[in-house]
């Protein structure tokens, strides 16, 4: 199913998956300034257990924004989020924007380097099938053409580029009859409708 068909049914524009601060704060601030509705953990109803609530939030988002840092693999929550995000991408119900922050995509794909060391510790004592799901998701996400902070001039430049890319993806995914989720355009469209009424 195309993103445009989902836009009316999605609760969030973006579901961010990250571990630690990294560039998260600047990125979320930039999203907020453009009117992009981002899921934050505070949005989870306290009556719900965190697992199902996160899955619901992921599936209720148009874009899965995965920020992979060296320590991303130390969080089982992040790894489980990634599995679900990749599943949504494969089902065609969500697009994925990936940021490799101070880590090489090849290290993520092969679970090597500092990233591999951290991931290996997380896998210690876990069930084999759980490890395999995580490894497969990491291999898949590493194949996505993403943003690599090691190749950017600065975090600020990268954040601005990602912010624009996400805005464009959201706007491109919205059909002419689906103005509710057209980022930053709702007010303009209402004004145009009012002007049209004046001249009709």
C-alpha positions in Angstrom: 0.0 0.0 0.0 1.4 3.4 -0.9 2.1 6.0 1.8 -0.4 8.3 0.2 -3.1 5.8 1.0 -2.0 5.5 4.6 -1.7 9.2 5.4 -5.2 9.7 6.8 -4.9 6.6 9.0 -1.5 7.3 10.5 -1.2 8.9 14.0 2.3 10.1 13.5 4.4 11.4 10.6 7.7 9.9 12.1 8.7 7.2 14.5 12.3 7.8 15.6 14.4 4.8 16.7 17.6 5.7 18.5 19.7 5.0 21.6 21.2 7.9 23.6 21.1 11.6 22.7 23.4 11.8 19.7 21.8 14.2 17.2 18.3 13.3 18.3 17.6 16.5 20.1 18.5 18.7 17.2 16.7 16.5 14.7 13.4 16.4 16.8 13.6 20.2 17.2 14.0 20.6 13.4 11.0 18.2 12.8 8.9 20.2 15.3 9.7 23.5 13.6 8.3 22.1 10.3 5.2 20.8 12.0 6.2 17.2 11.6 4.3 15.0 14.2 6.9 12.8 15.8 6.2 9.9 18.2 7.9 10.3 21.6 7.8 7.8 24.4 5.8 10.2 26.6 2.9 9.5 24.1 2.6 5.9 25.4 -0.5 5.6 27.6 0.5 4.4 31.0 -2.1 1.7 31.0 -0.4 0.0 28.1 2.6 -2.2 28.3 5.5 -0.6 26.4 6.0 -3.4 23.8 2.6 -3.4 22.2 2.4 0.4 22.5 5.6 0.8 20.6 4.5 -1.6 17.8 1.3 0.3 17.5 3.2 3.6 17.3 5.6 2.2 14.7 2.7 0.9 12.6 0.9 4.2 13.1 3.7 6.2 11.5 4.3 7.1 7.9 8.2 7.1 8.3 10.5 5.0 10.4 13.5 7.2 11.2 16.4 4.9 12.3 19.4 6.7 13.9 22.1 4.0 14.3 25.0 4.9 16.5 27.8 2.8 18.0 25.6 1.9 21.0 22.3 1.3 19.1 22.9 -2.4 19.3 23.2 -2.3 23.1 19.4 -1.7 23.4 17.1 -4.7 22.9 14.2 -2.1 22.6 16.0 -0.4 19.7 16.7 -3.7 18.0 13.1 -4.9 18.4 11.9 -1.5 17.0 14.2 -2.0 14.0 12.8 -5.5 13.3 9.3 -4.0 13.3 10.3 -1.0 11.1 12.0 -3.3 8.6 8.9 -5.5 8.6 6.7 -2.4 7.9 9.0 -1.4 5.1 8.9 -4.9 3.5 5.1 -4.8 3.7 5.1 -1.5 1.9 3.2 0.4 4.6 6.1 2.6 5.7 9.2 4.3 4.3 12.5 4.2 6.2 15.0 7.0 6.6 18.3 5.8 8.0 21.1 7.8 9.7 24.4 6.2 10.4 25.9 8.3 13.2 29.6 7.9 13.7 29.4 4.3 12.5 30.1 2.8 9.1 27.1 1.0 7.4 29.4 -1.9 6.7 30.0 -2.4 10.4 26.3 -2.4 11.0 25.7 -4.9 8.2 28.4 -7.3 9.4 28.2 -6.5 13.1 31.9 -5.6 13.2 34.0 -2.9 14.7 32.9 -1.0 17.9 29.3 -1.6 16.8 29.8 -5.4 16.6 31.4 -5.5 20.0 28.4 -3.8 21.6 26.0 -5.9 19.7 27.7 -9.1 20.7 27.4 -8.3 24.4 23.6 -7.7 23.9 23.3 -11.1 22.2 25.1 -12.9 25.0 22.6 -15.3 26.6 19.8 -14.5 24.2 17.8 -17.1 22.2 19.3 -17.9 18.8 16.1 -16.9 16.9 16.1 -13.5 18.6 19.7 -12.9 17.6 18.9 -13.9 14.0 16.0 -11.5 13.8 18.2 -8.7 14.9 21.1 -9.6 12.6 18.7 -9.9 9.6 17.2 -6.5 10.4 20.7 -4.9 10.8 21.7 -6.4 7.4 18.6 -5.0 5.8 18.8 -1.5 7.2 22.5 -1.3 6.2 21.4 -1.8 2.6 19.2 1.3 2.6 20.8 4.4 1.2 21.0 6.5 4.3 22.9 9.5 5.7 26.4 8.9 7.0 27.5 11.5 9.6 31.2 10.6 8.9 30.7 12.0 5.3 28.8 15.2 6.4 30.4 18.6 7.1 28.6 18.9 10.4 25.7 17.6 12.4 23.8 20.8 11.7 24.1 20.4 7.9 23.1 16.8 8.2 20.1 17.6 10.3 18.9 20.3 7.9 19.2 17.9 5.0 17.3 15.1 6.7 14.6 17.5 7.9 14.1 18.7 4.3 14.1 15.1 3.0 11.5 13.9 5.5 9.3 17.0 4.8 9.5 16.3 1.0 8.7 12.6 1.5 5.6 13.5 3.6 4.5 16.1 1.1 5.1 13.8 -1.9 3.1 11.0 -0.2 0.0 13.1 0.2 -2.6 13.1 -2.6 -4.6 16.2 -3.6 -7.6 14.8 -1.6 -5.6 14.2 1.5 -4.7 17.6 3.0 -4.9 16.6 6.6 -1.3 15.3 6.7 0.3 17.7 4.1 3.0 19.1 6.3 2.7 22.9 6.7 0.1 23.3 4.0 -3.3 22.9 5.8 -3.7 26.7 6.5 -2.7 27.7 3.0 -5.2 25.3 1.5 -8.1 26.6 3.7 -7.2 30.1 2.6 -7.3 29.1 -1.0 -10.7 27.4 -0.5 -12.0 30.7 1.0 -10.7 32.7 -1.9 -12.2 30.3 -4.3 -15.6 30.7 -2.6 -15.4 34.5 -2.9 -15.0 34.3 -6.7 -17.5 31.5 -7.4 
